[in-house]
Amino acid sequence: STLDNMRFVRRSKEDKKIFRKQLKASHILLKHEGISTVSQPTKSLVVANGGLGNGISRAELSAVLKEIGEIEMLVMPPRPYAFVTYRSEECAQKAHVQLNGAKLQCEEHTVTLYLSYVKSVPCEEDVSVSFPMGLALLDNFVSPEEEASLLSAVDWSSSNDGVTAQKAMKHRRVKHYGFEFRYDNNNVDKDKPLPAGIPAECLPFLERCLTNKIIDVMPDQLTVNQYESGQGIPPHVDTHSAFEDAILSLSLRAQTVMDFRHPDGSLVALVLPGRSLLVMKGESRYLWTHGITPRKFDVVPSCDSQPSAPTSHDSQSQSNLTLSRRATRTSFTFRKIRHDPCRCAFPSVCDSQKVPSAPEPALPSLPTSHTDAAHLEEEYVHRVYNSIASHFSSTRHSPWPRVCHFLSSLTPGSMLADVGCGNGKYLGVNPEVIAIGCDRSSALIQICAERGFEAFVSDALQLPFRTASFDACISIAVIHHFSTPERRLAAIRELVRLLKTGGQALIYVWAFEQEHNKQRSKYLKEQSKEKYSMPLEDTHHVENVQCVSKQSGAKLSVHTNRTAFKTQDLLVPWHLKGSSLGIGSEPRTSPGSESERSLPVYRRYYHLFQQGELQQLCGQIPGVDVQHGYHDQGNWCVILEKT
């Protein structure tokens, strides 16, 4: 009938839609994860969007898959996909038909599953990960009755901060007993004990630790931390000069995952069950950082694994995993105040033994000559990008849409020059054009070469191309690194020289106005709690540049990341990846975190453009027509045409 035909067409359209999305998911798995799917039915399937990385637990996914038929194996790595192998190929085919495009309702969200056949399931043997030296975890160290007694000893409603030094931290609340740990200097005032000593309810627990020779001396300082779901504490090493060797941490109520990181980058994740005791001595106490990542779910071994076995975050073979929802957890950390300098075996990270670091070099001045400018850019631009190239590239993977639109509008066969191409993320946007990139950083050009792009090392002020040889040029986030108006103008002149008559150039420079049309840029949104001084109205007068620009010879200042700019010429810090920081990230302050401090911080020179300034520069070049100017991604942008 006609109705049946309409239903068939509608169903057919829905099937086609699901098929397109399934195909897209397969391409993403191949491109980003190296997982090859096959069209022929097999017993094994990859379930895109069905992984721990999507917030789906093993129990939730398993329940859906088992409705189809008997499962032989379910592998869930900590990624946004999972693998399932059915007992029969018929069950796998049934799952492929019934579950493709199916919506799975989880506790807090809904995901759409897309299934594809795979020849085999990667199932490596679990990598054995050892505890850090000196670390011990004792399960069920206190009884439920002792747990209740310890928790009742802490009165969070008390407002007498002078007794227990109660603090409301950003990611937890804290009480100190015996001595207050001061987070402003990461130490204790040993001459000012608190009126409240360690609660009497703790003494039976501590006596048992002494009797069992877990510790040699009675602790005299206690820090109680209470973590709600989603809260944590940054990686840190407890200050050497503040406390003696052994540190006890008792976990009460909910479990959590604590990460231990060695200075060489090794990472061990340890599940701390409720009522367990963590003992840190020697290397694990003095050298390894420990911390809790703020999140609402942890990836943990499933119930048939050892619950507190350490795992490596670097290992992709940990497939017997599931999700664990966090709940309120209280930790009791007992320490003994140190009264003599620390003499541990780790002097490089010991604040008692460390040689004072050399004073930081004086800040550079804004150049007064071409020679000064070249020297400033060599030191604070070229050398920095060569040093941070790998980390910088890892943060520059998403092309900006309006740049992509410009590139996609070019006629097939057009010659394109990307001047200051960085890691080459724009060189492959339009495969129909002939794109050539260049950059001052040899390390970034090496990354381009590894990606198969045509690129070479060159100075943007002296490009080795013939005049009028390109149909289009782009300069994305480059010209703001030139330190004088003359050099910025020369860089634009060089772009124009390359263009054929009628050719276009797209230029992006970082904007002084990070708030435009009452919208904050992403740069400011990352730190939305900051107070910004930027006006909500746009400034249309180019002469206003003078009020925030530095005079030649003036000292450059170091910018505080993720805040509004106060001057046009400045140095912007870059924190290397080891500290999990990038441009615009504030360094995390954590108790005694020596590994964080030892990582270098690089400073890059920037000239921030005010509204109209880029157009004004372009207007000084004969034979140039500024077609369009706009604000995008916190940048001022122009499209110009060579006439």
ZAMARGU-4260 file (C-alpha; in steps of 0.2 Angstrom, whole numbers, plus 5000, padded with zeros to 4 digits):
<rodrens>
0) 5000/5000/5000 | 5005/5018/4999 | 5006/5019/5018 | 5018/5004/5018 | 5028/5012/5004
5) 5029/5029/5014 | 5035/5019/5030 | 5048/5010/5019 | 5055/5026/5012 | 5055/5034/5029
10) 5064/5019/5037 | 5076/5018/5022 | 5081/5036/5025 | 5083/5033/5044 | 5094/5018/5039
15) 5105/5028/5027 | 5107/5041/5041 | 5113/5028/5053 | 5124/5021/5040 | 5132/5037/5036
20) 5136/5040/5055 | 5142/5023/5057 | 5154/5025/5042 | 5160/5042/5050 | 5163/5033/5067
25) 5173/5020/5058 | 5184/5033/5049 | 5187/5042/5066 | 5192/5026/5074 | 5204/5023/5060
30) 5211/5040/5059 | 5213/5043/5078 | 5215/5026/5085 | 5222/5015/5071 | 5207/5003/5072
35) 5202/4995/5056 | 5185/4990/5053 | 5179/4977/5040 | 5163/4975/5030 | 5161/4956/5031
40) 5152/4950/5047 | 5163/4943/5061 | 5160/4938/5079 | 5168/4954/5085 | 5162/4972/5085
45) 5169/4989/5090 | 5156/4999/5099 | 5159/5018/5095 | 5153/5030/5109 | 5151/5014/5120
50) 5167/5016/5131 | 5173/5022/5148 | 5178/5038/5139 | 5159/5041/5136 | 5155/5039/5154
55) 5147/5022/5151 | 5151/5009/5164 | 5155/4990/5161 | 5138/4985/5169 | 5128/4997/5158
60) 5135/4992/5141 | 5136/4974/5146 | 5117/4974/5150 | 5113/4980/5133 | 5124/4969/5123
65) 5119/4953/5133 | 5101/4956/5127 | 5106/4952/5110 | 5115/4935/5114 | 5129/4927/5124
70) 5145/4937/5126 | 5162/4929/5125 | 5172/4944/5129 | 5170/4963/5133 | 5185/4974/5132
75) 5184/4992/5139 | 5199/5002/5138 | 5199/5019/5145 | 5194/5026/5128 | 5177/5032/5119
80) 5174/5014/5112 | 5173/4996/5117 | 5175/4979/5109 | 5163/4965/5111 | 5165/4947/5105
85) 5149/4936/5104 | 5149/4917/5105 | 5142/4916/5087 | 5143/4927/5072 | 5124/4927/5071
90) 5123/4936/5087 | 5136/4948/5081 | 5125/4951/5066 | 5110/4954/5076 | 5119/4966/5087
95) 5125/4975/5072 | 5107/4977/5065 | 5098/4981/5081 | 5110/4992/5091 | 5117/5003/5077
100) 5110/5020/5080 | 5102/5014/5097 | 5102/5026/5111 | 5109/5021/5128 | 5103/5030/5143
105) 5116/5032/5156 | 5114/5040/5173 | 5117/5058/5168 | 5117/5057/5149 | 5112/5048/5133
110) 5124/5041/5120 | 5121/5034/5102 | 5130/5018/5099 | 5138/5014/5082 | 5144/4996/5079
115) 5156/4990/5066 | 5164/4973/5063 | 5183/4970/5067 | 5193/4955/5063 | 5201/4954/5080
120) 5200/4962/5097 | 5216/4969/5103 | 5218/4961/5120 | 5236/4962/5127 | 5241/4955/5143
125) 5240/4968/5158 | 5256/4976/5161 | 5262/4973/5179 | 5265/4990/5188 | 5274/4991/5204
130) 5271/5002/5219 | 5283/5016/5221 | 5297/5012/5233 | 5292/5014/5251 | 5273/5014/5247
135) 5261/5002/5256 | 5242/5001/5255 | 5233/4991/5269 | 5215/4987/5266 | 5201/4987/5279
140) 5213/4994/5292 | 5199/5001/5302 | 5183/4994/5306 | 5166/5002/5301 | 5164/5006/5320
145) 5181/5014/5321 | 5177/5024/5305 | 5161/5031/5312 | 5170/5036/5328 | 5184/5045/5318
150) 5172/5054/5308 | 5161/5060/5323 | 5177/5068/5330 | 5177/5081/5316 | 5165/5095/5319
155) 5163/5104/5302 | 5150/5116/5309 | 5163/5124/5321 | 5167/5142/5316 | 5181/5143/5329
160) 5195/5143/5315 | 5209/5147/5328 | 5207/5130/5336 | 5207/5118/5321 | 5212/5130/5307
165) 5197/5125/5297 | 5199/5131/5279 | 5187/5131/5263 | 5198/5127/5249 | 5194/5128/5231
170) 5192/5109/5229 | 5189/5103/5246 | 5187/5108/5264 | 5201/5106/5277 | 5204/5105/5296
175) 5221/5105/5304 | 5225/5098/5322 | 5241/5100/5331 | 5249/5112/5319 | 5242/5122/5304
180) 5249/5118/5287 | 5250/5135/5278 | 5246/5135/5260 | 5254/5152/5257 | 5272/5146/5260
185) 5269/5127/5260 | 5275/5125/5278 | 5271/5125/5296 | 5274/5137/5310 | 5283/5125/5322
190) 5283/5138/5336 | 5264/5140/5336 | 5254/5124/5340 | 5236/5125/5338 | 5225/5124/5354
195) 5217/5108/5347 | 5229/5093/5347 | 5225/5077/5338 | 5208/5071/5343 | 5207/5057/5356
200) 5197/5046/5345 | 5212/5044/5334 | 5224/5038/5348 | 5219/5019/5347 | 5222/5019/5328
205) 5239/5027/5330 | 5244/5016/5344 | 5240/5001/5333 | 5251/5009/5320 | 5265/5010/5332
210) 5263/4992/5339 | 5263/4985/5321 | 5279/4995/5318 | 5271/5005/5303 | 5278/5021/5311
215) 5292/5023/5324 | 5285/5039/5332 | 5268/5046/5337 | 5262/5059/5324 | 5258/5077/5331
220) 5250/5084/5316 | 5233/5079/5308 | 5226/5087/5292 | 5208/5081/5288 | 5202/5084/5270
225) 5184/5081/5265 | 5181/5079/5246 | 5164/5080/5238 | 5161/5071/5221 | 5171/5081/5208
230) 5184/5088/5220 | 5202/5083/5221 | 5220/5090/5226 | 5234/5095/5214 | 5249/5084/5213
235) 5262/5088/5226 | 5276/5082/5238 | 5273/5086/5256 | 5286/5098/5260 | 5302/5090/5266
240) 5307/5103/5279 | 5290/5102/5287 | 5288/5084/5291 | 5297/5068/5295 | 5298/5053/5284
245) 5282/5042/5287 | 5266/5049/5282 | 5249/5040/5285 | 5234/5044/5275 | 5218/5035/5281
250) 5203/5035/5268 | 5186/5035/5276 | 5169/5032/5267 | 5170/5033/5248 | 5185/5026/5238
255) 5195/5037/5226 | 5210/5035/5214 | 5226/5043/5219 | 5239/5047/5205 | 5258/5045/5209
260) 5270/5052/5197 | 5289/5050/5196 | 5300/5065/5190 | 5304/5054/5175 | 5285/5054/5170
265) 5281/5037/5176 | 5263/5037/5182 | 5254/5025/5194 | 5236/5026/5198 | 5231/5018/5215
270) 5213/5014/5220 | 5211/5019/5239 | 5196/5009/5246 | 5186/5016/5260 | 5194/5012/5277
275) 5211/5008/5269 | 5227/5015/5276 | 5241/5022/5264 | 5258/5023/5270 | 5271/5034/5262
280) 5290/5032/5266 | 5306/5035/5258 | 5306/5037/5239 | 5287/5037/5238 | 5286/5051/5251
285) 5301/5062/5246 | 5302/5060/5227 | 5285/5055/5219 | 5271/5068/5218 | 5253/5062/5224
290) 5237/5070/5220 | 5218/5067/5216 | 5211/5073/5199 | 5195/5082/5202 | 5181/5072/5193
295) 5165/5063/5197 | 5170/5046/5190 | 5185/5036/5191 | 5191/5022/5179 | 5195/5007/5190
300) 5198/4988/5189 | 5181/4979/5188 | 5175/4969/5202 | 5184/4953/5197 | 5201/4962/5197
305) 5211/4967/5213 | 5202/4983/5218 | 5218/4991/5225 | 5230/4985/5212 | 5241/4999/5204
310) 5239/5003/5186 | 5248/5013/5173 | 5239/5027/5164 | 5251/5025/5150 | 5246/5007/5147
315) 5233/5004/5134 | 5231/4986/5139 | 5221/4989/5154 | 5205/4983/5147 | 5196/4975/5162
320) 5190/4991/5168 | 5174/5000/5173 | 5168/5017/5180 | 5166/5021/5198 | 5155/5035/5204
325) 5164/5046/5217 | 5155/5050/5233 | 5160/5060/5248 | 5177/5055/5255 | 5186/5060/5271
330) 5205/5058/5273 | 5215/5059/5289 | 5233/5062/5285 | 5245/5060/5300 | 5262/5068/5300
335) 5276/5071/5313 | 5283/5089/5313 | 5302/5090/5308 | 5313/5101/5319 | 5330/5098/5310
340) 5334/5100/5292 | 5329/5086/5281 | 5344/5075/5276 | 5334/5063/5264 | 5342/5054/5249
345) 5334/5066/5236 | 5343/5083/5238 | 5338/5088/5220 | 5320/5090/5226 | 5323/5094/5245
350) 5320/5111/5251 | 5332/5109/5265 | 5346/5104/5254 | 5343/5112/5237 | 5355/5125/5231
355) 5347/5142/5229 | 5342/5144/5211 | 5351/5158/5201 | 5341/5174/5200 | 5330/5176/5184
360) 5338/5187/5170 | 5332/5205/5169 | 5317/5207/5158 | 5321/5214/5140 | 5316/5231/5134
365) 5306/5236/5119 | 5319/5238/5105 | 5325/5255/5099 | 5334/5249/5083 | 5332/5235/5070
370) 5347/5226/5078 | 5339/5226/5095 | 5322/5220/5087 | 5331/5205/5079 | 5339/5200/5095
375) 5323/5201/5105 | 5314/5190/5092 | 5328/5178/5091 | 5328/5176/5110 | 5309/5177/5114
380) 5301/5170/5099 | 5313/5159/5088 | 5322/5150/5102 | 5306/5148/5112 | 5296/5140/5098
385) 5311/5128/5094 | 5311/5123/5112 | 5292/5120/5114 | 5288/5114/5097 | 5282/5097/5102
390) 5270/5103/5116 | 5265/5118/5105 | 5260/5107/5091 | 5250/5095/5102 | 5239/5110/5107
395) 5237/5116/5089 | 5226/5103/5081 | 5209/5111/5077 | 5209/5123/5062 | 5199/5139/5065
400) 5183/5138/5055 | 5184/5155/5046 | 5202/5152/5041 | 5195/5135/5034 | 5181/5145/5025
405) 5194/5156/5016 | 5205/5141/5011 | 5190/5131/5005 | 5184/5146/4994 | 5200/5145/4984
410) 5199/5139/4966 | 5206/5121/4963 | 5224/5122/4957 | 5227/5139/4966 | 5245/5142/4973
415) 5244/5145/4992 | 5258/5151/5004 | 5256/5148/5022 | 5269/5160/5030 | 5272/5155/5048
420) 5264/5138/5045 | 5268/5131/5063 | 5264/5112/5063 | 5255/5114/5046 | 5237/5112/5052
425) 5231/5123/5038 | 5241/5115/5024 | 5230/5100/5022 | 5213/5109/5024 | 5210/5111/5005
430) 5218/5096/4995 | 5212/5105/4979 | 5226/5118/4981 | 5245/5118/4980 | 5250/5123/4997
435) 5268/5127/5003 | 5272/5132/5021 | 5287/5140/5029 | 5291/5144/5047 | 5306/5151/5056
440) 5306/5136/5068 | 5315/5121/5061 | 5307/5110/5075 | 5290/5114/5069 | 5295/5112/5050
445) 5301/5094/5055 | 5283/5091/5062 | 5276/5097/5045 | 5288/5085/5036 | 5283/5070/5047
450) 5265/5074/5042 | 5269/5074/5024 | 5267/5093/5020 | 5278/5104/5009 | 5286/5116/5021
455) 5303/5123/5024 | 5313/5135/5036 | 5312/5154/5031 | 5311/5171/5038 | 5294/5179/5035
460) 5304/5196/5031 | 5314/5188/5017 | 5304/5174/5008 | 5313/5165/4994 | 5298/5165/4982
465) 5297/5174/4966 | 5286/5190/4966 | 5268/5188/4960 | 5269/5169/4961 | 5254/5165/4973
470) 5235/5166/4971 | 5233/5167/4990 | 5243/5169/5006 | 5239/5166/5024 | 5248/5173/5040
475) 5239/5166/5055 | 5246/5172/5072 | 5263/5177/5066 | 5264/5196/5063 | 5261/5200/5081
480) 5278/5192/5085 | 5287/5206/5076 | 5293/5219/5089 | 5293/5236/5079 | 5280/5244/5068
485) 5292/5244/5054 | 5295/5225/5055 | 5276/5222/5056 | 5274/5233/5040 | 5288/5224/5031
490) 5280/5207/5035 | 5264/5212/5027 | 5273/5220/5012 | 5282/5203/5009 | 5265/5194/5009
495) 5258/5207/4996 | 5274/5204/4985 | 5270/5186/4984 | 5253/5189/4977 | 5248/5189/4959
500) 5236/5204/4954 | 5219/5199/4961 | 5227/5187/4974 | 5221/5188/4992 | 5229/5187/5009
505) 5221/5182/5025 | 5230/5189/5041 | 5226/5185/5059 | 5235/5194/5074 | 5231/5193/5092
510) 5219/5207/5098 | 5221/5218/5113 | 5202/5218/5114 | 5199/5200/5121 | 5181/5206/5124
515) 5172/5211/5108 | 5153/5215/5105 | 5150/5210/5123 | 5157/5193/5121 | 5173/5187/5129
520) 5186/5177/5119 | 5189/5159/5123 | 5206/5165/5130 | 5197/5174/5144 | 5183/5162/5146
525) 5195/5149/5152 | 5197/5159/5168 | 5180/5166/5169 | 5182/5170/5188 | 5195/5184/5184
530) 5190/5202/5185 | 5192/5210/5168 | 5195/5228/5165 | 5191/5227/5146 | 5177/5239/5140
535) 5161/5231/5133 | 5160/5244/5120 | 5171/5243/5104 | 5185/5256/5102 | 5185/5263/5084
540) 5199/5276/5086 | 5216/5270/5081 | 5224/5284/5090 | 5219/5276/5107 | 5233/5263/5104
545) 5245/5276/5111 | 5237/5275/5128 | 5242/5256/5131 | 5258/5255/5120 | 5275/5255/5127
550) 5288/5268/5122 | 5304/5261/5114 | 5317/5257/5127 | 5303/5253/5140 | 5305/5237/5150
555) 5293/5223/5144 | 5281/5216/5157 | 5276/5197/5160 | 5258/5194/5157 | 5247/5185/5169
560) 5239/5172/5158 | 5220/5171/5155 | 5218/5189/5160 | 5214/5205/5150 | 5229/5214/5142
565) 5235/5230/5150 | 5248/5234/5138 | 5251/5230/5120 | 5269/5224/5121 | 5273/5210/5133
570) 5279/5193/5137 | 5267/5178/5138 | 5272/5163/5148 | 5272/5145/5141 | 5272/5131/5153
575) 5278/5114/5147 | 5267/5099/5146 | 5275/5090/5161 | 5265/5102/5172 | 5249/5100/5161
580) 5249/5118/5157 | 5249/5127/5141 | 5247/5145/5135 | 5236/5154/5146 | 5236/5142/5160
585) 5241/5147/5178 | 5254/5137/5187 | 5245/5126/5200 | 5251/5129/5217 | 5252/5114/5228
590) 5261/5109/5244 | 5279/5107/5241 | 5277/5102/5223 | 5296/5103/5218 | 5293/5094/5201
595) 5281/5107/5195 | 5293/5121/5199 | 5308/5113/5191 | 5300/5113/5174 | 5305/5128/5163
600) 5293/5142/5159 | 5296/5150/5142 | 5291/5168/5138 | 5286/5173/5120 | 5286/5191/5114
605) 5269/5198/5108 | 5263/5214/5101 | 5244/5215/5104 | 5234/5224/5090 | 5221/5236/5094
610) 5205/5238/5083 | 5209/5247/5067 | 5228/5245/5069 | 5230/5231/5057 | 5220/5239/5043
615) 5230/5255/5046 | 5246/5245/5042 | 5239/5237/5027 | 5233/5255/5021 | 5251/5261/5020
620) 5255/5248/5006 | 5252/5254/4988 | 5241/5243/4978 | 5232/5235/4992 | 5213/5235/4995
625) 5207/5229/5012 | 5192/5219/5007 | 5186/5214/5025 | 5191/5216/5043 | 5183/5207/5058
630) 5186/5200/5075 | 5188/5181/5077 | 5194/5169/5091 | 5202/5184/5100 | 5211/5190/5085
635) 5209/5205/5073 | 5209/5199/5055 | 5209/5206/5037 | 5207/5199/5020 | 5216/5210/5008
640) 5218/5210/4989 | 5232/5215/4978 | 5226/5227/4965
</rodrens>
